Amino acid sequence: MKDDETPAADARNELEMIEACYEFPGDFELAVIARNDEETLESVLDAAATSAGAPLAHDQKASGGGKYVSHRLRVRCASAHEAQSVRARMRALPGVMTVL
């Protein structure tokens, strides 16, 4: 495995991307594709909480078949590290397919 393919390199690249696209403290937007059920919805909203509190905005749209849902969230983050932490919490949730 090359140095640029390690989990540490992936985390570093993600942090650099977040820092390049957002100013902190400030609002951070992300999309989460997940199963369409109440338990997953609650988990996504809980994982989106930051030091500033609950998400500022949350929109969701079910897939055509209704099995999955796209959650679009806007959260207030104090730093790029906090935004990266929100993304990591989302990826770790059962029922979450991907985080964009």
N, CA and C atoms as a LAMMPS dump frame, in Angstrom:
ITEM: TIMESTEP
0
ITEM: NUMBER OF ATOMS
300
ITEM: BOX BOUNDS ff ff ff
-5.0000000000000000e+02 5.0000000000000000e+02
-5.0000000000000000e+02 5.0000000000000000e+02
-5.0000000000000000e+02 5.0000000000000000e+02
ITEM: ATOMS id mol type element x y z
1 1 1 N 0.842 -1.185 0
2 1 2 C 0 0 0
3 1 3 C 0.882 1.241 0
4 2 1 N 0.597 2.162 -0.899
5 2 2 C 1.347 3.412 -0.973
6 2 3 C 0.965 4.305 0.198
7 3 1 N 1.873 5.243 0.536
8 3 2 C 1.606 6.171 1.639
9 3 3 C 0.341 6.978 1.427
10 4 1 N 0.018 7.306 0.152
11 4 2 C -1.159 8.125 -0.118
12 4 3 C -2.44 7.301 -0.168
13 5 1 N -2.365 5.989 0.152
14 5 2 C -3.54 5.118 0.159
15 5 3 C -3.857 4.609 1.553
16 6 1 N -3.237 5.151 2.574
17 6 2 C -3.466 4.709 3.941
18 6 3 C -4.667 5.437 4.538
19 7 1 N -5.278 4.863 5.572
20 7 2 C -6.381 5.582 6.239
21 7 3 C -5.961 6.968 6.743
22 8 1 N -4.725 7.09 7.223
23 8 2 C -4.253 8.4 7.7
24 8 3 C -4.184 9.396 6.544
25 9 1 N -3.728 8.937 5.395
26 9 2 C -3.666 9.822 4.222
27 9 3 C -5.062 10.201 3.763
28 10 1 N -5.989 9.242 3.806
29 10 2 C -7.38 9.539 3.442
30 10 3 C -7.957 10.611 4.36
31 11 1 N -7.716 10.48 5.66
32 11 2 C -8.225 11.459 6.632
33 11 3 C -7.601 12.824 6.395
34 12 1 N -6.311 12.831 6.104
35 12 2 C -5.607 14.095 5.837
36 12 3 C -6.168 14.755 4.572
37 13 1 N -6.403 13.958 3.537
38 13 2 C -6.97 14.498 2.292
39 13 3 C -8.379 15.035 2.517
40 14 1 N -9.173 14.312 3.303
41 14 2 C -10.528 14.775 3.601
42 14 3 C -10.484 16.101 4.345
43 15 1 N -9.616 16.212 5.332
44 15 2 C -9.496 17.447 6.105
45 15 3 C -9.064 18.607 5.209
46 16 1 N -8.125 18.37 4.313
47 16 2 C -7.685 19.409 3.388
48 16 3 C -8.828 19.865 2.474
49 17 1 N -9.648 18.907 2.019
50 17 2 C -10.794 19.241 1.169
51 17 3 C -11.798 20.108 1.938
52 18 1 N -12.072 19.738 3.166
53 18 2 C -13.013 20.503 3.992
54 18 3 C -12.48 21.922 4.209
55 19 1 N -11.196 22.027 4.544
56 19 2 C -10.601 23.352 4.783
57 19 3 C -10.61 24.219 3.527
58 20 1 N -10.471 23.599 2.355
59 20 2 C -10.445 24.348 1.101
60 20 3 C -11.828 24.849 0.689
61 21 1 N -12.873 24.156 1.139
62 21 2 C -14.231 24.477 0.681
63 21 3 C -15.07 25.272 1.674
64 22 1 N -14.655 25.32 2.934
65 22 2 C -15.473 25.951 3.974
66 22 3 C -14.615 26.841 4.857
67 23 1 N -15.267 27.832 5.454
68 23 2 C -14.62 28.688 6.456
69 23 3 C -15.173 28.323 7.818
70 24 1 N -14.286 28.275 8.809
71 24 2 C -14.707 27.932 10.169
72 24 3 C -14.264 29.003 11.127
73 25 1 N -15.065 29.248 12.167
74 25 2 C -16.367 28.595 12.414
75 25 3 C -17.362 28.99 11.332
76 26 1 N -18.251 28.057 11.056
77 26 2 C -19.245 28.325 10.028
78 26 3 C -20.116 27.115 9.755
79 27 1 N -20.967 27.259 8.747
80 27 2 C -21.891 26.195 8.385
81 27 3 C -21.198 25.174 7.491
82 28 1 N -21.508 23.927 7.705
83 28 2 C -20.937 22.813 6.944
84 28 3 C -22.103 21.984 6.411
85 29 1 N -22.082 21.705 5.115
86 29 2 C -23.163 20.946 4.487
87 29 3 C -22.674 19.57 4.083
88 30 1 N -23.554 18.591 4.252
89 30 2 C -23.242 17.243 3.825
90 30 3 C -24.515 16.523 3.432
91 31 1 N -24.336 15.489 2.635
92 31 2 C -25.457 14.643 2.215
93 31 3 C -25.161 13.224 2.681
94 32 1 N -26.194 12.558 3.14
95 32 2 C -26.067 11.194 3.645
96 32 3 C -27.126 10.342 2.958
97 33 1 N -26.692 9.267 2.329
98 33 2 C -27.617 8.311 1.729
99 33 3 C -27.739 7.147 2.708
100 34 1 N -28.975 6.847 3.114
101 34 2 C -29.188 5.849 4.158
102 34 3 C -30.49 5.087 3.927
103 35 1 N -30.659 4.026 4.709
104 35 2 C -31.929 3.29 4.683
105 35 3 C -33.048 4.232 5.126
106 36 1 N -34.216 3.985 4.606
107 36 2 C -35.372 4.816 4.91
108 36 3 C -36.168 4.183 6.047
109 37 1 N -35.686 4.39 7.278
110 37 2 C -36.421 3.911 8.445
111 37 3 C -36.213 4.882 9.607
112 38 1 N -37.1 4.824 10.561
113 38 2 C -37.099 5.788 11.675
114 38 3 C -35.829 5.702 12.517
115 39 1 N -35.34 4.492 12.766
116 39 2 C -34.139 4.322 13.588
117 39 3 C -32.923 4.984 12.932
118 40 1 N -32.775 4.793 11.622
119 40 2 C -31.651 5.404 10.914
120 40 3 C -31.796 6.921 10.893
121 41 1 N -33.003 7.424 10.693
122 41 2 C -33.242 8.869 10.722
123 41 3 C -32.796 9.459 12.052
124 42 1 N -33.205 8.847 13.149
125 42 2 C -32.82 9.348 14.476
126 42 3 C -31.31 9.309 14.671
127 43 1 N -30.672 8.238 14.191
128 43 2 C -29.219 8.113 14.314
129 43 3 C -28.5 9.195 13.513
130 44 1 N -28.98 9.466 12.307
131 44 2 C -28.376 10.505 11.465
132 44 3 C -28.499 11.87 12.144
133 45 1 N -29.653 12.188 12.656
134 45 2 C -29.84 13.49 13.313
135 45 3 C -28.989 13.599 14.579
136 46 1 N -28.879 12.52 15.342
137 46 2 C -28.03 12.527 16.539
138 46 3 C -26.564 12.723 16.164
139 47 1 N -26.115 12.024 15.112
140 47 2 C -24.713 12.119 14.691
141 47 3 C -24.384 13.493 14.119
142 48 1 N -25.389 14.215 13.664
143 48 2 C -25.167 15.545 13.076
144 48 3 C -24.985 16.628 14.134
145 49 1 N -25.27 16.322 15.376
146 49 2 C -25.125 17.321 16.437
147 49 3 C -23.649 17.704 16.601
148 50 1 N -23.41 18.993 16.794
149 50 2 C -22.05 19.504 16.983
150 50 3 C -21.992 20.279 18.294
151 51 1 N -20.859 20.897 18.548
152 51 2 C -20.72 21.705 19.761
153 51 3 C -21.717 22.865 19.76
154 52 1 N -22.215 23.228 18.566
155 52 2 C -23.189 24.32 18.45
156 52 3 C -24.63 23.825 18.545
157 53 1 N -24.817 22.525 18.639
158 53 2 C -26.171 21.998 18.805
159 53 3 C -26.647 21.171 17.623
160 54 1 N -27.955 21.129 17.491
161 54 2 C -28.618 20.318 16.469
162 54 3 C -28.389 20.91 15.08
163 55 1 N -28.646 20.125 14.023
164 55 2 C -28.498 20.656 12.664
165 55 3 C -29.324 21.921 12.447
166 56 1 N -28.774 22.841 11.668
167 56 2 C -29.48 24.074 11.33
168 56 3 C -30.558 23.823 10.293
169 57 1 N -30.319 22.821 9.434
170 57 2 C -31.289 22.47 8.394
171 57 3 C -31.181 20.981 8.113
172 58 1 N -32.326 20.4 7.758
173 58 2 C -32.365 18.985 7.382
174 58 3 C -33.493 18.79 6.382
175 59 1 N -33.123 18.339 5.191
176 59 2 C -34.1 17.987 4.166
177 59 3 C -33.878 16.524 3.823
178 60 1 N -34.951 15.853 3.483
179 60 2 C -34.796 14.465 3.071
180 60 3 C -35.686 14.167 1.885
181 61 1 N -35.201 13.241 1.057
182 61 2 C -35.95 12.835 -0.128
183 61 3 C -35.769 11.333 -0.299
184 62 1 N -36.881 10.611 -0.352
185 62 2 C -36.845 9.16 -0.503
186 62 3 C -36.525 8.789 -1.944
187 63 1 N -35.901 7.638 -2.107
188 63 2 C -35.631 7.107 -3.442
189 63 3 C -36.957 6.712 -4.093
190 64 1 N -36.906 6.452 -5.386
191 64 2 C -38.122 6.08 -6.114
192 64 3 C -38.83 4.873 -5.523
193 65 1 N -38.059 3.893 -5.088
194 65 2 C -38.64 2.698 -4.495
195 65 3 C -38.909 2.839 -3.009
196 66 1 N -38.416 3.906 -2.401
197 66 2 C -38.667 4.164 -0.992
198 66 3 C -37.751 3.437 -0.026
199 67 1 N -36.81 2.651 -0.528
200 67 2 C -35.929 1.871 0.35
201 67 3 C -34.847 2.742 0.992
202 68 1 N -34.431 3.788 0.267
203 68 2 C -33.362 4.659 0.746
204 68 3 C -33.845 6.105 0.796
205 69 1 N -33.088 6.928 1.517
206 69 2 C -33.412 8.344 1.61
207 69 3 C -32.116 9.148 1.577
208 70 1 N -32.179 10.296 0.928
209 70 2 C -31.063 11.232 0.908
210 70 3 C -31.343 12.299 1.964
211 71 1 N -30.431 12.431 2.901
212 71 2 C -30.522 13.474 3.935
213 71 3 C -29.538 14.56 3.555
214 72 1 N -30.003 15.781 3.459
215 72 2 C -29.128 16.927 3.233
216 72 3 C -29.155 17.751 4.503
217 73 1 N -27.981 17.917 5.094
218 73 2 C -27.87 18.566 6.394
219 73 3 C -26.945 19.768 6.334
220 74 1 N -27.263 20.755 7.158
221 74 2 C -26.379 21.903 7.37
222 74 3 C -26.174 22.017 8.864
223 75 1 N -24.905 21.957 9.275
224 75 2 C -24.574 22.018 10.696
225 75 3 C -23.556 23.13 10.933
226 76 1 N -23.561 23.683 12.114
227 76 2 C -22.592 24.718 12.495
228 76 3 C -21.403 24.001 13.138
229 77 1 N -20.213 24.231 12.595
230 77 2 C -19.001 23.601 13.113
231 77 3 C -17.99 24.669 13.511
232 78 1 N -17.287 24.405 14.6
233 78 2 C -16.273 25.333 15.082
234 78 3 C -14.981 25.235 14.278
235 79 1 N -14.736 24.052 13.681
236 79 2 C -13.471 23.838 12.973
237 79 3 C -13.643 22.765 11.896
238 80 1 N -12.655 22.681 11.033
239 80 2 C -12.646 21.627 10.015
240 80 3 C -12.572 20.255 10.678
241 81 1 N -11.865 20.177 11.8
242 81 2 C -11.782 18.897 12.521
243 81 3 C -13.159 18.456 13.025
244 82 1 N -13.958 19.402 13.486
245 82 2 C -15.302 19.053 13.943
246 82 3 C -16.16 18.592 12.758
247 83 1 N -16.041 19.255 11.617
248 83 2 C -16.781 18.843 10.423
249 83 3 C -16.363 17.43 10.002
250 84 1 N -15.077 17.156 10.044
251 84 2 C -14.576 15.825 9.703
252 84 3 C -15.114 14.778 10.68
253 85 1 N -15.227 15.145 11.93
254 85 2 C -15.772 14.247 12.94
255 85 3 C -17.24 13.915 12.663
256 86 1 N -18.004 14.906 12.23
257 86 2 C -19.408 14.666 11.868
258 86 3 C -19.472 13.658 10.731
259 87 1 N -18.654 13.839 9.708
260 87 2 C -18.623 12.902 8.582
261 87 3 C -18.258 11.494 9.049
262 88 1 N -17.272 11.386 9.935
263 88 2 C -16.851 10.074 10.437
264 88 3 C -17.961 9.401 11.234
265 89 1 N -18.667 10.175 12.062
266 89 2 C -19.788 9.6 12.836
267 89 3 C -20.864 9.088 11.897
268 90 1 N -21.135 9.843 10.844
269 90 2 C -22.154 9.408 9.869
270 90 3 C -21.758 8.1 9.203
271 91 1 N -20.497 8.027 8.754
272 91 2 C -20.041 6.82 8.052
273 91 3 C -20.104 5.595 8.942
274 92 1 N -19.988 5.765 10.245
275 92 2 C -19.974 4.635 11.183
276 92 3 C -21.387 4.112 11.518
277 93 1 N -22.421 4.827 11.119
278 93 2 C -23.789 4.444 11.495
279 93 3 C -24.281 3.246 10.693
280 94 1 N -24.934 2.291 11.377
281 94 2 C -25.616 1.236 10.647
282 94 3 C -26.72 1.862 9.802
283 95 1 N -26.862 1.394 8.592
284 95 2 C -27.907 1.918 7.72
285 95 3 C -27.464 3.022 6.789
286 96 1 N -26.278 3.6 7.049
287 96 2 C -25.756 4.653 6.178
288 96 3 C -24.958 3.999 5.059
289 97 1 N -25.322 4.33 3.821
290 97 2 C -24.649 3.767 2.652
291 97 3 C -23.441 4.604 2.255
292 98 1 N -23.613 5.928 2.235
293 98 2 C -22.514 6.803 1.849
294 98 3 C -22.72 8.203 2.426
295 99 1 N -21.616 8.931 2.539
296 99 2 C -21.63 10.317 3.029
297 99 3 C -20.906 11.165 1.986
298 100 1 N -21.579 12.201 1.542
299 100 2 C -20.996 13.096 0.527
300 100 3 C -20.805 14.482 1.121
